[in-house]
Amino acid sequence: MLDLFDSGKLDMASSCSLSLSETPGFPRFFDNWDKYADKIVLRPLSISNAPEPIRRLGCIAMNTPVEFDMYAHANSTLVGGTRMINGLGGSGDFLRNGFLKIMHSPSVRPSKTDPTGITCVVPKAPHIDHTEHDLDVLVTEQGLADLRGTAPKERAQKIIDKCVHPDYKPIIQEYLDMATKECLAKGIGHEPQLFDRCFKMQQNLAQNGTMKIKNWDIKVDLCEN
């Protein structure tokens, strides 16, 4: 934000709090107080994140998730679906009520156990804060997927084509193809998912330190009646 002010690309910022970095963010801000103070307005949360002005003003909402899945459900709060790293904040208000709703993320995040890292695009998010109905555009360094007006299977293919890292693209593409074939054969193919397999990448990360699985085969022992 301070870089945008200094470059002249940002004239004014409105927020309910300042969460700059300990260094160099806050020292830089206070050392240049006269430069930045009149460019920032802090309002109560009930005003800054109120749905009505967000919708009336036609805000463009941009937020960063932990991960999102191939149907555009986004996880903003829980790593692995269990470990909280932050609260939801105002992303829910802006993604539900904004004019254009964008989520941007790296396609992979660094990992000590995999040279590529872990994928931020998965078959199914283990925790969902924002549904497919809230998001218009997904962006990674691989590309931009404009999902407006697309059906679920179209949306999934566009996300795989545009947003997934090349090391993970064939893995997730194989899952979509397999899920589509099996679900359509049963007449339930609007948004294909295989619940015995959709979290296999996350399970492999927990057990073997990588989300690169060898195949999608899985053995499920069903309880007898």
C-alpha positions in Angstrom: 0.0 0.0 0.0 2.8 2.5 0.9 4.5 1.7 -2.4 1.3 2.5 -4.3 1.1 5.8 -2.4 4.7 6.7 -3.2 4.3 5.8 -6.9 1.3 8.0 -7.3 -1.0 5.1 -8.3 -3.1 5.3 -5.1 -4.6 8.6 -3.8 -6.7 7.4 -0.9 -7.3 4.3 1.2 -10.2 3.4 3.5 -9.9 0.7 6.1 -10.9 -0.3 9.6 -7.4 -1.1 10.8 -3.7 -0.8 9.7 -1.8 -4.1 9.7 1.5 -3.1 8.2 4.6 -5.3 8.7 6.6 -4.8 11.9 9.6 -3.9 9.7 9.8 -2.0 7.5 6.0 -1.2 7.3 5.2 0.6 10.5 8.5 2.5 10.9 8.2 3.7 7.3 4.7 4.8 8.0 5.5 6.8 11.1 8.7 8.2 9.7 6.6 9.7 6.9 3.5 10.5 8.9 2.8 13.9 7.2 3.0 12.2 3.8 0.5 9.4 4.5 -1.8 10.6 7.3 -4.2 12.5 5.1 -4.4 9.7 2.5 -5.9 7.1 4.9 -9.4 7.1 6.5 -10.1 4.6 9.3 -13.7 3.7 9.9 -15.5 1.3 12.2 -15.9 -2.2 10.9 -19.7 -1.8 10.7 -19.2 1.0 8.2 -16.1 0.0 6.2 -17.4 -3.5 5.5 -21.1 -2.8 5.3 -22.7 -4.7 2.4 -24.9 -1.8 1.1 -22.2 0.7 0.3 -20.0 -2.0 -1.1 -22.7 -3.0 -3.6 -23.8 0.6 -4.3 -20.3 1.8 -5.0 -19.6 -1.1 -7.3 -16.4 -2.1 -5.5 -13.8 -4.4 -7.1 -13.0 -7.0 -4.4 -9.5 -8.6 -4.4 -8.5 -11.1 -1.7 -5.9 -13.9 -1.2 -7.1 -17.3 -0.1 -5.2 -20.2 1.4 -6.4 -22.3 -1.6 -9.3 -22.7 -3.9 -10.7 -25.8 -5.7 -11.5 -26.5 -9.3 -15.1 -25.4 -8.8 -14.1 -22.0 -7.3 -14.8 -22.6 -3.7 -12.2 -20.7 -1.7 -10.6 -21.4 1.7 -9.4 -18.3 3.4 -8.9 -19.3 7.0 -7.8 -22.9 7.7 -4.7 -24.7 6.5 -5.5 -28.3 5.8 -9.1 -27.6 6.9 -8.1 -27.7 10.5 -5.3 -25.1 11.4 -6.5 -21.5 11.6 -4.0 -18.9 10.3 -6.4 -15.9 10.3 -10.0 -14.9 10.5 -12.3 -14.2 7.6 -12.1 -10.5 7.9 -14.0 -8.4 5.4 -13.4 -10.8 2.5 -16.8 -12.3 2.9 -18.6 -8.9 2.8 -16.7 -7.8 -0.3 -16.8 -11.1 -2.2 -20.5 -11.4 -1.7 -21.4 -7.8 -2.5 -18.8 -6.4 -4.8 -19.2 -5.7 -8.4 -16.3 -7.8 -9.5 -15.0 -10.4 -7.1 -11.4 -11.6 -7.6 -9.3 -14.2 -5.7 -5.5 -14.1 -6.4 -3.0 -16.7 -5.2 0.3 -18.3 -6.2 -0.3 -21.6 -7.9 2.0 -23.3 -5.4 3.3 -22.4 -2.0 6.8 -23.3 -0.8 7.3 -26.6 1.0 10.3 -28.1 2.8 9.4 -31.6 1.5 8.6 -30.9 -2.2 10.8 -28.9 -4.6 7.7 -27.6 -6.4 5.7 -26.8 -3.3 2.1 -27.6 -2.4 -0.6 -26.7 -4.9 -3.1 -23.9 -4.1 -5.6 -25.4 -6.5 -7.1 -28.6 -5.4 -10.0 -30.9 -6.5 -12.0 -30.0 -3.4 -11.1 -27.5 -0.7 -11.1 -29.1 2.8 -12.7 -25.9 4.2 -14.9 -23.4 2.4 -15.3 -19.7 3.4 -16.5 -18.4 0.0 -18.6 -20.4 -2.4 -18.5 -20.6 -6.2 -21.4 -18.1 -6.2 -19.3 -15.4 -4.7 -16.3 -15.5 -7.1 -16.0 -14.1 -10.6 -12.3 -14.4 -11.4 -9.4 -16.5 -10.1 -5.8 -15.5 -10.7 -2.4 -17.2 -10.2 1.0 -16.4 -11.8 0.0 -19.1 -14.4 -3.0 -17.0 -15.7 -6.4 -15.6 -15.2 -9.7 -17.6 -15.2 -12.8 -15.4 -15.8 -15.6 -17.7 -14.5 -18.6 -15.4 -15.1 -21.4 -17.2 -16.9 -19.7 -20.7 -16.8 -21.3 -24.0 -15.8 -19.4 -26.0 -13.1 -17.6 -28.4 -15.5 -16.6 -25.4 -17.8 -15.4 -23.6 -14.7 -13.3 -26.5 -13.6 -11.6 -26.9 -16.9 -10.9 -23.2 -17.2 -9.3 -23.1 -13.7 -7.1 -26.1 -14.6 -6.1 -24.6 -17.9 -5.4 -21.1 -16.6 -4.4 -21.4 -12.9 -2.8 -24.7 -12.0 1.0 -25.2 -11.9 2.3 -27.4 -14.7 3.6 -30.0 -12.2 0.0 -30.5 -10.9 -2.0 -29.8 -14.0 -2.0 -33.5 -15.3 -2.9 -34.8 -11.8 -5.9 -32.6 -11.4 -6.9 -33.0 -15.0 -7.0 -36.7 -14.6 -9.2 -36.3 -11.5 -11.7 -34.1 -13.3 -11.8 -36.5 -16.3 -12.3 -39.5 -14.0 -14.9 -37.8 -11.8 -16.8 -36.6 -14.9 -16.9 -40.0 -16.5 -18.0 -41.8 -13.3 -20.6 -39.2 -12.2 -22.2 -38.8 -15.7 -22.5 -42.6 -15.9 -24.7 -42.4 -12.8 -26.6 -39.4 -14.1 -25.3 -37.1 -11.4 -22.7 -35.1 -13.3 -23.6 -31.4 -12.7 -20.6 -30.9 -10.5 -18.6 -34.1 -10.6 -16.8 -35.2 -7.4 -15.5 -38.5 -6.1 -15.7 -38.4 -2.3 -13.4 -41.4 -1.8 -10.7 -39.6 -3.8 -11.1 -35.8 -3.7 -8.9 -35.3 -0.6 -6.2 -37.8 -1.7 -3.7 -35.1 -2.5 -4.1 -33.6 1.0 -3.8 -37.1 2.6 -0.6 -37.7 0.6 0.9 -34.5 1.8 0.2 -35.4 5.5 1.6 -38.9 5.1 4.4 -38.5 2.5 5.2 -34.8 2.4 4.0 -34.1 -1.2 0.8 -33.5 -3.0 2.1 -35.2 -6.1 0.3 -38.5 -6.0 1.2 -41.5 -8.3 -2.4 -42.3 -9.2 -6.0 -41.8 -8.1 -6.5 -45.4 -7.1 -7.9 -45.9 -3.6 -9.2 -48.8 -1.6 -12.3 -48.1 0.5 -13.5 -50.7 3.0 -17.2 -50.2 3.6 -18.8 -51.3 6.8 -21.3 -54.1 6.6 -24.8 -53.7 7.8 
